Amino acid sequence: MATKGKKIGGKRYDAIRKQVEKLKLYSVEEAIELAKKNATCKFDETIEVTINLNILPKHSIRDTLSFPNAFGKEKRVVVFAQGEKADEAKAAGAMEVGYLDLIDKVKGGYTDFDVAIATPDLMKEVGKLGQILGRKGLMPNPKTGTVTLDIAQAVKSFKAGRMEYRADKNGIVRMGVGKASMTLEQLNENFKAFYDEILRKKPTDLKGEYIKAVGVTSTMGVGIKIDHKKIKM
């Protein structure tokens, strides 16, 4: 399944839609070049990849990924930590560090951050914020590297753009791999990093084909189908 174009209408959309052959399966390089070419809005559009997976409800495809070519704004990171770990978080550049005081602040409605990290020993109390942080996808989780004792590395990594991905209930993973202003080489490298990551997550008990379809689009572009069976890794 390829990514779907946004319903924006107008002459611009009609023009870029004509450039994409609806039934054609493009190579990765062709698809990314075309998506980049179609990103003609006044803002720097994101190049987004969609991968449709053949997985079962019991399978969890979820983790975080650092791209070889960073993009986007620096992430706002808060850390639930005490003592030396709190000092490490501050030294690494966390936006805010605390424990019970920070928990109370979140309970009061504070969620103006992109990533929350916690040390394992504090998760009993931090876990009580599930209704607030969980709803916004901000709850620290060991599967995504946000519950850790390596606080300094985690803060630096997430501030620099380490991003979380997950397959939804339909087995679809969507992730931005760069900005239209980036070079084709940078975008292709980021695509490869993401695709490699998804391949590594293949469940060991899965039967049949793992990847069903791959597509790419720009924020305001149209979906471009990729011939994933010919991707050279």
GIWO-V822414 format. One line per field, one symbol per residue. ss: DSSP state (2 for helix, 1 for strand, 0 for the rest). Layout:
BEGIN
ss: ???
END
This chain:
BEGIN
ss: 00000000022222222200000001022222222222000000011111111000000001111000000000001111002222222222000111022222222000000011110222222222222222000000022200100022222222200011110000011111111000022222222222222222000000000011111111000001110222000
END
